[in-house]
């Protein structure tokens, strides 16, 4: 559906927008009873200025030196500085003459007009707000606190007034990433300068681009100083860590520096122990988003007197968190529970937790041997990485201990092949195994901007669905808002594929039966494939087809 915009329709929309206090784009959509895309195309044609979408605005550096962030937030506008060409003044209403006159007075020199959907413009400003507010908050904390940290921790507040651009940029990035709920910060060197990205809800997103290669090098050097790494060594990877005092709480940052073509890249893993400890008090399988049947099955496997419960999935799929939740539910104080982890991310009350230290010779295998002499009832092995660790874990499960562990594999059926590949005896493995849980995390649609929509036929076919035969689905998507930083997603939930081993499935595995036969038999015994659960989440309007296609494999 197309929309032809004329002066009469524009005046009518402006009058409605002024009366109801709504954006002009929204008023035009309501009056014309058409789609947002049609309205945006009509405005772009009538105003003869470029439409800027959210990804394009994010990829172009905003210039708050020309217009302050406070003015941009108040008037819902922003100045973008493309690599080529003059600055672009972007607002949600290109017909607002008062705003244009104000911008002409404020901006020195030549600039061009652009416009954006009000929701996307607010999402951009919402993402940038943390960067700009961080400095003022740090200065405020500086006036009320003095020192208070050990020598191993670096206080952001103690250097808030430092005039160094590098120090201020690093501080602001650490603060904003923590407030945004990011799990990782990626700082990537390119030919043009520095690119900063956050991993939020498992997805990497662009946050800021800094077109200054010299500044990019100094930022990485600053991080190496904080992590006590060798700033003169730029040819080999380096790993380190440092702590930061943020709002009276200590936040750990684990740093990995890697040499690249245009300089060194850095990745920082954020670990807020205080936040994790608070979450742990209420952590359970239900909180993680498992459906009722999956929760019941995992609890049944975790209540066995001995054997092995194995959780598999890619890095970042929540394997360790699920095991922590399981241990928290069964930790009643009458069992000796010991864990060996790399690293110990947060503390479990009443549990002996041992961190792996390979430099000192404490590996998973060596630590596990010592654990068995410590009279445990239940053991958690952070990850099985080699044959020796696998053999000891299996023997522990066969000799009366309940063992929880993880391994990297794509599905519950790939686990068997994984252990065969490292040379583990198949009979011992299937005898010890009680069950295998393969899990993934899918992002949930943001509740603040969720809206119904109809996916196109190509997306339905790509998702394994037949157009015209999905009437029982409640398709929804996130429009993008400041609450979700314009992504349309906020939070995640777990999907689990659980294989409970019995005599029949054990015999099929030992006979090396075809995978198709094993899968069919497991489904007959109650196995729900992960793709089925993912589609059920889409049907309920909790997530999108694009998200489950990203995370799960279509059979």
C-alpha positions in Angstrom: 0.0 0.0 0.0 1.4 3.4 -1.0 0.6 6.8 0.4 0.7 10.1 -1.5 1.3 13.0 0.9 -0.1 16.5 0.1 -0.4 19.8 1.9 -3.9 19.2 3.0 -3.1 15.7 4.6 0.0 17.1 6.2 -1.9 20.0 7.9 -4.5 17.6 9.1 -1.9 15.3 10.6 0.0 18.2 12.2 -3.3 19.4 13.8 -4.0 16.0 15.2 -0.4 15.6 16.4 -0.6 18.9 18.3 -4.0 18.1 19.8 -3.1 14.6 21.0 0.6 15.2 21.7 1.7 12.4 19.4 4.5 12.3 16.8 3.6 13.5 13.3 4.5 10.1 11.8 2.0 8.4 14.1 -0.7 10.9 13.3 -0.2 10.3 9.6 -0.4 6.6 10.0 -3.6 6.8 11.9 -5.3 9.3 9.5 -4.2 7.4 6.4 -4.8 3.9 7.9 -1.7 2.6 6.3 1.6 1.0 7.3 4.5 2.8 9.0 6.7 1.9 6.0 4.3 3.6 3.6 4.1 6.7 5.8 7.9 6.9 6.0 8.3 6.6 2.2 5.7 9.3 1.6 7.4 11.7 4.1 10.8 11.0 2.5 9.4 11.8 -0.9 7.4 14.9 0.1 10.2 16.4 2.3 13.0 15.5 -0.1 15.3 14.4 2.7 16.8 11.1 3.6 15.2 8.6 5.9 17.7 7.3 8.5 17.0 3.9 10.0 18.3 2.8 13.4 21.2 0.6 12.2 22.4 3.4 10.0 22.3 5.9 12.8 24.1 3.5 15.1 26.9 3.1 12.5 27.4 6.8 12.1 29.1 8.7 14.9 26.7 11.2 16.7 28.4 14.6 17.4 27.4 16.0 20.8 30.0 18.7 20.4 27.7 20.5 17.9 24.5 19.9 19.8 24.7 18.8 23.5 23.2 15.5 24.5 20.7 17.3 26.7 19.4 19.4 23.9 19.1 16.3 21.6 17.2 14.4 24.3 14.9 17.3 25.0 14.1 18.1 21.3 14.3 14.5 20.0 17.0 15.1 17.4 20.6 14.2 16.8 23.5 15.4 14.6 25.3 12.6 12.7 28.7 12.9 11.2 29.1 10.7 8.1 32.6 9.9 6.9 31.9 11.8 3.7 29.7 14.9 3.4 28.4 17.5 5.8 26.8 16.9 9.2 23.2 15.6 9.1 20.5 17.0 11.5 18.1 14.2 12.1 14.7 14.7 13.7 11.4 12.8 13.7 9.5 15.7 12.1 11.2 17.3 9.0 8.3 19.8 8.7 8.9 21.4 12.2 10.0 24.9 11.1 10.6 26.1 14.7 13.0 23.1 15.3 14.8 23.8 11.9 15.3 27.5 12.7 16.7 26.5 16.1 19.1 24.0 14.5 20.2 26.6 12.0 21.0 29.0 14.8 22.8 26.4 16.8 24.8 24.6 14.2 27.8 26.4 12.6 28.3 26.0 8.9 26.4 23.9 6.3 24.3 20.8 7.3 21.7 18.7 5.6 18.3 17.6 6.9 17.3 14.0 7.7 14.5 12.3 9.5 13.9 9.1 11.4 10.9 7.2 12.9 10.4 8.7 16.4 10.6 5.2 18.1 14.0 4.5 16.4 15.3 8.0 17.3 14.3 7.5 20.9 15.9 4.1 20.9 19.2 5.6 19.6 19.2 8.3 22.3 18.3 5.7 24.9 21.4 3.7 24.0 23.6 6.7 24.0 22.2 8.0 27.3 24.3 5.7 29.4 27.5 7.0 27.8 26.7 10.6 28.5 25.2 10.1 32.0 28.1 7.9 33.2 30.6 10.8 33.4 28.2 13.0 35.5 27.4 10.1 37.8 31.1 9.3 38.3 31.8 12.8 39.2 29.0 12.8 41.7 30.2 9.6 43.3 33.7 11.1 43.5 32.4 13.9 45.8 30.8 11.4 48.2 33.4 8.6 48.4 37.1 8.5 49.0 39.2 5.5 47.9 37.9 2.5 49.8 39.3 -0.2 47.5 42.1 -2.7 47.7 45.2 -2.3 45.5 43.9 -5.0 43.2 40.8 -3.0 42.3 40.5 0.1 40.2 37.9 2.7 41.2 36.2 4.5 38.4 35.2 7.2 40.8 38.8 8.0 41.8 39.7 9.1 38.2 36.4 10.7 37.1 37.9 14.2 36.8 40.9 13.0 34.9 41.2 15.1 31.7 42.5 12.2 29.7 40.1 11.3 26.9 41.3 7.7 26.9 40.6 7.3 30.6 37.2 8.9 30.3 36.3 6.7 27.3 37.3 3.5 29.1 35.5 4.5 32.3 32.3 5.4 30.4 32.4 2.2 28.4 32.8 0.0 31.5 30.0 1.9 33.2 27.5 1.8 30.3 28.1 -1.9 29.5 27.5 -2.9 33.1 24.3 -0.8 33.3 23.1 -2.2 30.0 23.4 -5.8 31.2 26.1 -6.7 28.8 28.0 -9.9 29.4 31.0 -8.9 27.2 32.6 -5.8 25.7 34.3 -6.1 22.3 36.8 -3.4 21.3 37.9 -4.0 17.7 40.6 -2.1 15.8 39.9 -1.3 12.2 41.7 0.7 9.6 39.4 3.7 10.5 39.7 3.4 14.3 38.0 1.7 17.1 34.6 -0.2 17.1 32.9 -0.9 20.4 30.3 -3.6 20.7 28.3 -5.2 23.6 27.0 -8.7 23.8 23.6 -8.4 25.3 21.3 -11.5 25.7 23.8 -13.5 23.7 23.9 -11.2 20.6 26.7 -8.8 19.7 25.6 -5.3 18.8 27.4 -2.2 17.6 27.5 0.6 20.2 30.0 3.2 19.0 32.6 3.9 16.3 35.6 6.1 17.0 37.4 7.2 13.8 40.8 7.7 15.4 43.4 4.8 15.1 45.7 6.5 17.6 43.0 6.7 20.2 42.1 3.0 19.6 45.7 1.9 20.4 45.7 4.0 23.6 42.4 2.5 24.8 43.8 -1.0 24.5 46.9 0.1 26.3 44.9 1.5 29.1 43.0 -1.8 29.5 46.4 -3.7 29.5 47.6 -1.4 32.3 44.5 -2.1 34.3 44.9 -5.8 33.8 48.6 -5.7 34.6 49.6 -7.0 31.1 52.7 -6.2 29.2 51.9 -3.0 27.2 55.1 -3.4 25.1 54.2 -6.9 23.9 51.8 -6.6 20.9 52.6 -9.9 19.0 51.1 -12.6 21.2 47.7 -13.0 23.0 47.5 -11.9 26.6 45.0 -12.6 29.4 44.4 -10.8 32.6 41.7 -9.4 34.9 40.9 -6.3 37.0 38.2 -5.2 39.4 36.2 -1.9 39.3 34.2 -0.2 42.0 30.9 0.6 40.5 28.1 2.0 42.7 29.6 0.6 45.9 29.9 -2.9 44.4 32.9 -4.7 43.0 32.7 -5.8 39.4 35.3 -8.1 37.8 36.5 -7.7 34.3 38.4 -10.6 32.6 40.4 -9.3 29.7 41.6 -11.1 26.6 43.9 -9.2 24.2 44.5 -10.6 20.7 46.8 -9.2 18.0 45.1 -8.4 14.7 45.8 -6.9 11.3 45.1 -3.3 12.4 46.3 -3.5 16.0 45.2 -5.3 19.1 41.6 -6.3 19.8 40.3 -6.7 23.4 37.3 -8.6 24.8 36.2 -8.0 28.4 34.0 -10.5 30.2 31.9 -8.7 32.8 31.3 -10.6 36.1 29.2 -8.9 38.8 29.6 -11.3 41.7 27.2 -9.3 43.9 24.5 -9.4 41.3 25.0 -13.1 40.6 24.9 -13.9 44.3 21.6 -12.0 44.7 20.2 -13.9 41.7 21.4 -17.2 43.1 19.2 -16.8 46.2 16.1 -17.1 44.0 17.7 -19.2 41.2 15.6 -22.2 40.1 14.8 -24.1 36.9 11.5 -22.3 36.8 13.2 -18.9 36.8 15.4 -19.9 33.9 12.3 -20.4 31.7 12.2 -24.1 31.3 8.7 -25.5 30.7 7.0 -27.5 33.4 7.7 -30.9 31.8 11.4 -30.1 31.3 11.7 -28.9 35.0 10.1 -32.1 36.2 12.4 -34.3 34.1 15.6 -32.5 35.2 14.6 -32.6 38.8 13.9 -36.3 38.5 17.4 -36.9 37.0 19.0 -34.7 39.7 17.4 -36.6 42.5 18.9 -40.0 41.5 21.2 -41.5 44.1 24.1 -41.9 41.7 25.0 -41.6 38.0 25.7 -38.7 35.7 23.6 -35.8 34.5 25.2 -34.2 31.5 24.3 -30.7 30.1 25.5 -29.9 26.6 25.3 -26.9 24.3 27.5 -24.2 22.8 29.4 -21.5 24.8 27.0 -19.1 26.3 24.0 -21.3 26.3 23.5 -21.3 30.0 24.8 -24.8 30.8 26.6 -23.8 34.1 23.7 -21.6 35.2 21.3 -24.6 34.8 23.6 -26.8 36.9 23.8 -24.1 39.6 20.0 -23.9 39.6 19.8 -27.7 39.9 22.3 -27.8 42.7 20.5 -24.9 44.5 17.3 -26.9 44.5 18.8 -30.1 45.9 21.2 -28.5 48.3 19.4 -29.2 51.6 22.5 -29.4 53.8 22.5 -33.2 54.3 24.9 -34.0 51.4 28.5 -33.2 50.8 28.6 -31.2 47.5 31.9 -30.4 45.9 32.5 -28.5 42.6 35.6 -28.0 40.4 35.2 -25.1 38.0 37.2 -22.9 35.6 36.5 -20.3 36.9 34.2 -20.2 40.0 31.9 -17.5 38.9 29.9 -17.1 42.1 29.6 -18.8 45.4 27.1 -21.5 46.4 26.4 -21.5 50.1 27.2 -24.8 51.8 29.2 -26.1 48.8 33.0 -26.6 48.6 34.0 -25.0 45.3 37.5 -25.5 43.9 38.9 -23.3 41.1 41.0 -24.9 38.4 44.6 -23.5 38.3 46.5 -25.1 35.5 49.6 -22.9 36.1 49.9 -24.5 39.5 49.1 -28.0 38.2 45.5 -28.1 39.4 43.6 -29.4 36.4 40.1 -30.9 36.2 41.5 -34.4 36.3 43.9 -33.9 39.2 41.3 -31.9 41.2 38.6 -34.6 40.5 40.9 -37.3 41.9 41.4 -35.4 45.1 37.6 -34.6 45.4 36.9 -38.4 45.4 39.1 -38.7 48.5 37.1 -36.0 50.2 33.9 -38.2 50.7 31.5 -36.3 48.5 27.9 -37.2 47.7 27.4 -35.0 44.7 30.1 -33.6 42.4 29.9 -30.8 39.8 32.7 -30.9 37.1 32.6 -27.6 35.3 33.5 -29.1 31.9 34.8 -32.3 30.5 37.7 -31.4 28.1 39.8 -34.6 27.8 39.7 -38.3 28.1 41.3 -38.4 31.6 38.7 -36.1 33.1 35.9 -38.1 31.4 37.1 -41.4 32.7 37.4 -40.2 36.3 33.9 -38.6 36.1 32.4 -41.8 34.7 34.1 -43.9 37.4 32.8 -41.5 40.1 29.3 -41.9 38.7 29.6 -45.7 38.7 30.9 -45.9 42.3 27.9 -44.2 44.0 28.3 -40.5 43.4 25.9 -38.2 41.6 28.0 -36.3 39.0 26.8 -33.1 37.2 29.0 -31.9 34.3 29.0 -30.2 30.9 30.4 -30.9 27.5 30.3 -29.1 24.2 28.1 -30.8 21.6 25.3 -29.7 19.3 22.5 -32.1 20.5 21.9 -34.9 23.0 22.8 -37.5 20.3 26.1 -35.8 19.4 27.3 -36.3 23.0 27.8 -40.0 22.4 29.9 -39.4 19.3 31.9 -36.7 21.2 32.8 -39.2 24.0 33.6 -41.9 21.4 35.9 -39.4 19.7 38.0 -38.8 22.8 38.3 -42.6 23.3 36.0 -43.2 26.2 34.6 -46.8 26.7 31.0 -46.7 25.5 29.7 -49.3 27.9 31.0 -47.4 30.9 29.5 -44.1 29.6 26.0 -45.4 28.9 26.0 -47.3 32.2 26.9 -44.1 34.1 24.6 -41.7 32.3 21.2 -41.0 33.7 20.3 -38.4 31.2 21.5 -35.7 28.8 20.2 -32.2 28.6 20.9 -30.1 25.5 19.9 -26.5 25.9 19.8 -23.1 24.1 18.8 -19.6 25.1 16.3 -17.7 23.0 15.7 -14.0 23.3 12.2 -12.9 24.4 10.2 -10.1 22.7 10.4 -6.8 24.6 7.2 -6.4 26.6 7.3 -2.6 26.2 7.2 -2.6 22.4 5.6 -5.9 21.5 3.2 -5.8 18.6 1.4 -8.3 16.4 2.5 -8.8 12.9 2.2 -11.2 9.9 5.5 -12.7 8.7 6.0 -13.0 5.0 5.7 -16.3 3.1 9.5 -16.5 2.5 10.2 -16.4 6.3 7.5 -19.0 7.0 9.0 -21.4 4.4 12.5 -20.8 5.7 11.2 -21.7 9.1 9.7 -25.0 7.9 6.1 -23.7 8.0 3.5 -23.7 5.3 1.9 -20.3 4.4 -1.8 -20.4 5.1 -1.6 -23.2 7.6 -0.4 -21.2 10.7 -3.7 -19.8 11.9 -3.0 -21.1 15.4 0.2 -19.0 15.8 0.2 -15.7 17.6 3.0 -13.9 15.7 4.5 -10.9 17.5 7.7 -8.8 17.3 9.4 -6.0 19.1 9.2 -2.7 17.4 12.3 -1.4 19.2 12.3 1.1 22.2 14.7 2.5 24.8 13.9 -0.4 27.2 15.4 -2.9 24.7 17.9 -0.5 23.1 16.0 -0.7 19.9 16.5 -4.4 19.4 12.9 -5.5 20.0 14.2 -8.2 22.5 14.6 -8.1 26.3 15.6 -11.1 28.3 16.1 -14.7 27.5 14.6 -18.1 28.3 16.0 -21.6 28.1 14.9 -24.4 25.7 15.9 -27.9 26.6 16.0 -31.2 24.7 16.2 -34.0 27.3 17.2 -37.6 26.7 16.5 -39.9 29.6 18.5 -43.1 29.2 16.8 -46.5 29.9 17.8 -50.1 29.0 16.4 -49.8 25.5 18.2 -46.6 24.5 21.4 -47.9 26.1 21.3 -51.0 24.0 20.7 -49.0 20.9 23.7 -46.9 21.7 26.0 -49.9 22.4 24.8 -51.5 19.2 25.8 -48.3 17.3 22.3 -48.1 15.9 21.6 -45.5 13.2 21.0 -42.0 14.5 17.6 -41.9 12.9 16.5 -45.1 14.7 17.8 -43.8 18.0 16.0 -40.5 17.5 12.7 -42.1 16.6 12.8 -44.4 19.6 13.7 -41.5 21.9 10.8 -39.5 20.6 8.5 -42.4 21.1 9.7 -42.5 24.8 8.8 -38.8 25.3 11.8 -36.8 23.9 10.7 -33.4 22.7 13.0 -31.9 20.0 14.3 -28.5 20.7 12.8 -27.2 17.4 9.4 -28.2 18.5 9.7 -26.3 21.8 11.1 -23.3 19.9 8.1 -23.2 17.6 5.8 -23.5 20.6 7.4 -20.4 22.0 6.7 -18.6 18.7 3.1 -19.8 18.7 2.6 -18.4 22.2 4.0 -15.0 21.1 7.1 -15.2 23.3 9.7 -14.9 20.6 10.1 -14.6 16.8 10.8 -16.9 13.9 14.0 -15.0 13.2 15.2 -15.7 16.7 14.5 -19.4 16.7 16.1 -19.8 13.3 19.2 -18.1 14.7 19.4 -20.4 17.7 17.9 -23.8 16.8 18.5 -26.2 13.9 15.6 -27.0 11.6 15.2 -30.8 11.2 
